[in-house]
Amino acid sequence: MAKLFAIGELLIDFIPEHKGKALKDVVSFERAPGGAPANVAAAVVKAGGKASMITKLGTDAFGDFLVETLREVGVNTDYVYRTKEANTALAFVSLKEDGERDFSFYRKPSADLLLHENEIDEGWFSSGDILHFCSVDLVESPMKHAHIKAIRSAQKQGAIISFDPNVRLPLWESSEECRKTILHFLPEANLVKISDEELAFITGIEDEALAIQSLFVGNVQAVIYTKGSAGAELYLATNEHFTSSGFQVTVQDTTGAGDAFIGGFLYKLLEKGAFINNLSEILKDFHQDILSFANACGAITTTGKGAISSLPTKEQVEALRDSYV
């Protein structure tokens, strides 16, 4: 089986021990490993695949904890660099009663933003691998240019490029800078995952169907449109469209649910031997299995606290899916 590479932020989420309070009113937090690309890598591994994380951490205790956590899960950390120039990123998260979140980030800059393009090696990637990235680490920094080098290197080797914008506006100088950067990187991706909360903002189009179609630019072969507990839809550049309903569970914390979804989705592509030249065909032929698996991954993750610690195994996913048969 080919493998997944995830590039971007790896950080500490500080999650409140009690839900329902604004961030300013939270008294105590619980430490949890986080960062969307890292969550995706961990999701792939817990499902049974192979994944590597590409990032940079501070030479601090938080960095040590994150490396140990990824290794315990089984994510390859050979491409996790360390630096004394900045600290590991931190994010403080408040949880509403429904499990939705509010963020406050500490990174000016954090170590992940200092990953340099010359630290990316073209030889890491192979045909059939998947490179996954998000938008949080696309702010103007060395890390942005490391993304460009990684994308170009992966493309040259025939890897599939996956992009989940995962919008976090507090991390940007302006919302327009965030939107423009996402639109700039969009054509590089073969797969784009976008949520119902992000679609209108990113595209600038209120009509859902027109907004989704506008995402088919450059190399984009498929758009995965997620709708939380309502499930997901898959759109192909061949004008085919598939839907999948979600799974009803008791939600504790939505942190990492979208990452678990796309992690499950990408695992299925690796499992089925997807390549650039057969990607659309595999998505068309196996859409029901792929979407159902991804939806179950996302649903199960919301039943626990934190992201990586709540990611399901393949057996847990199959058990949930079997309960709906």
N, C-alpha and C positions, 0 to 999 in steps of 0.2 A: 504494500500500500504506500502511495505517496504521502507526503507530510504537509502540515500547515506551518507557515511562518506568520507570526503576528508581530507587528512593529508599532511602537507607541508607548503610552504611559503605563507604568506599573507603580502603584502607590498604596498608601494606607487609607482606608475608609474608617473614620471614627463614627460609629453608629450609636445613636442614643439608646440607653437601656429601656426607656419608656417612650412609646409613641404618643402622638397627639399634641406635642408642644412645638412652638416656634423655636428655631435654632438658638435665638438669644436667651431662651428660657430653659434650655437643656442643662442639667446639672452634671450628669455622668454619661460617658461614652464607652463603647466596647470597640476594641481594635479589630479590624478585619482587612485582609489583603484585597486589593481592588485594582481598577484600571481596566477599561473595556477590552483592549486587545489581549491583555493577560487573562481576563475572564474567558475570552473566546478560545485561547490556547488551552486553558484548563478544561473547558467544556469538551473539546475535541478528544483530549487524552482520557477523560473520565468515561467518554462514550466508547473508547477502545482504539482511538487513533494515535498518531504521533504528531507532536507539535513542538516548535521552538519559539522562544520569546526573544525579540530584538529590542533592547532598550539600554538605558544607563541609570544606575542608582548611586546614591551617596555612599561613602564609606562610613556608614553609621549603623546604629542598631536596627533601625527600621529597614534599611537595605538588606541587612543580614536576615532579618525575619522573612522578607519577601522572597529572597533566593531560596531559603530553606523551605518555604511553603510551596513554591513551584516545584522544587525537586521532590518533595514528598508526594505531590500529585502525580509527578512523572513528566512534567514539562522540561524540555531540554533548556538549560541556562547557559550554554557555551557562548551565547551571543549577548549575554547581559554584562555590560561593562560597569566598572565602578569609578567614581571620581571623588576627589576632595574639594572640588571647586564649588559644589552646591550640595544641598541636602536632598534626601528622598522626598518626593511630593507627598503632601497630606491633603485629605479632603474630609471636612466635617459635614455630616449628613443629618438632617432632621427628618423624622418620619411622621406623616399625618396618620390619622386613624385608619385610612384606607390603604396605607402602605406606600403612598406616593411620597416623593422626596423633595428636599430643598438643600442646595449645596453651598459650601463656602470652601474655596480652595486656597492652599498655601504653596505658592511656587513663583518666586520672582528673582531668578528663575529656579526651577527645581532641576535635579540632576538629569532627568529624562530629556529635557530640552537641550542638553549639551552633547548629545550623541552626534558625531560628525560623519559626514558622507564618506570620508576616507576610512572609516571603521566598518563600512559595509563591503562585503566580499561577494563578487558576482558568482563565485564558485559554490556558494551555499545552496543555490537553487537548481532545481531540475525540472524537466518537463513533467507535467501532471501535479506538481506541487501547487499549493495555494498560498498567496501572500495576502494577508488581511490587514487593513488599516482603518482608522477612524479619523475624526477631524480635530480632536482635542489637542494633539501635538503638531498640528499644521500651522500654528501661530508662527510668526516670523522668528526663526531661531535656527541654530545648526541642525536640530532635529527635523525641521521641515525639509531641508536639503538632503538629509539622510533618507527621508521617505522617497524623495525623487530618485536618488541613486538606487534604492532597493527596488522600487517599481520598475525602473529601466532594466536593472539586472535580471529581475524575475521574468519580465517580458521577453528579454533576449533568450532566456533559457526555456521559454515555452510554458511558464507557470500561469495559472489562473489568478487574476487580480480581483479581490473582493473588497468592497468599500461600504462601511456603515458610518454615515456622517455623525451619528450620536451627538447631536448638538448640545453644547454646554456654553450658553451665551456669557455667563459671568467670567469666562476665561479669555474673552476677546475684548479688544479695545472698543469695538462697536459691532452691532449685529450685522451691519452691511459688510464689514470686513470678513466676518465669519461666513456669510452667505456667498460672497464672491470667491473666497478660497475653496469652499466646497464645490462650487460650480467649475472652478478651474481644474480640480482634480478628478471630477466626475468622469470625463471622457476616457481616463486611463483605466477605468475599471471594466471588468467583464460582468461582474455581479454587483448590484447596488441594493442594499437593504435600507428601507426608509420607513419611518413610523407615521401613523396618521397625524401625530402631533407636529411632525416636521415638514410634511409635504408642502403645504401652502407657503411656509416661511422660505424654504429652500428654492422653490420654483417661482414664487411670486404669482402663482396662478391659483385661484379659488376653486375652479371646477376640477373635481377629483380626477376624472378621466383624462382631461387635457393635461393636467399637471403630471400625471404618471407618464403619459406619452412623451412629454417634453424631456424626460430623463434619458430617453434613448438617443444618446449622442456618442460620438467617437466609437469606442470599443464595447459599449454596453450591449450585452446579449440578453440580460434578464434583470427585472426589477422585482424585489420581494417587498411587498407592502404589508406591514404588520399593524394589527389593530387591537393589541392587548388581548384581553380574555375573549374577544370576538373572533380571534384566529388570524389568518393571513391569506394574502392573495399573491399569486405568481403571474407575472406578465412577461412574455417573451417577445423578442424583436420581430418574430415571425407572426405577430398579431394574435397569438394564442394566449388564453387567460384561464387560470385555474384557481379555485378557492378551497380553503380548508378551515373548518370550524375549530375553535379552541377547546380546552378542557377546563371544567369548572372545579376549582380547588379553593381552600381557605387561605387567603392571602395574608402573609405576615410582613413581607418586605419585598418590594418590586426591584430592589437593587440587583442588577445583573440579569434580569429576566430576558431583556433583548439580546444580551450577549450570549446567554445560554441558547436562545432560539437560533441565532446565526451560527453558533458553534455546532449545534446539532445538525443544522442544514449543511454546513461545510463538511462535517464528518461523513454524512451520507454521500456527498459527492466524491470524497476520497475513497470510501468503501466501494462505490460503484465504478471506480476507475475513470473519473471524468478528466478530459483533456480539453484544451481550447477548441479543437476541431469537432468534438462530439458533445460539448456542454449543452447546447440547446436540445439535442436529441435525448440525452439522459434526463434532463429536466422535464421534457415532455412525456417520456415513457414512464418515469418513476415519480411524477409530481405528488401523487397521493401519499406514498410512503415517506418521501422526503419532508413534505410539509407537516404531516402528522407527527413524525419523529421530532421535528423542530418545535412544533407547538407544545408537545409533551415536555420537552426539555425546559422550555420557558415557564410552563405552568408549575412544574415541580420546584423550580428554583425559587418561586415566590412563596413557597410554604415554609422556608427557613429564613434565618437572619444572615445578611451578608451575601456575597456572590459566590466565591470559590467554594466556600464551605457548604453551600446549598446546591451545588451542581449535581445532577443525577448521574448514576451509572446507567449503562445500557439496559441492565436488568430492571432497574426502576422505571425506565421509560417504557419498556415493553409491558411491564405489569400494568401501568396506567392505561396504555393503549388497549391492552386485552380487556380491561374492565369496561371499556366502552363498546366492545364488540357485541 
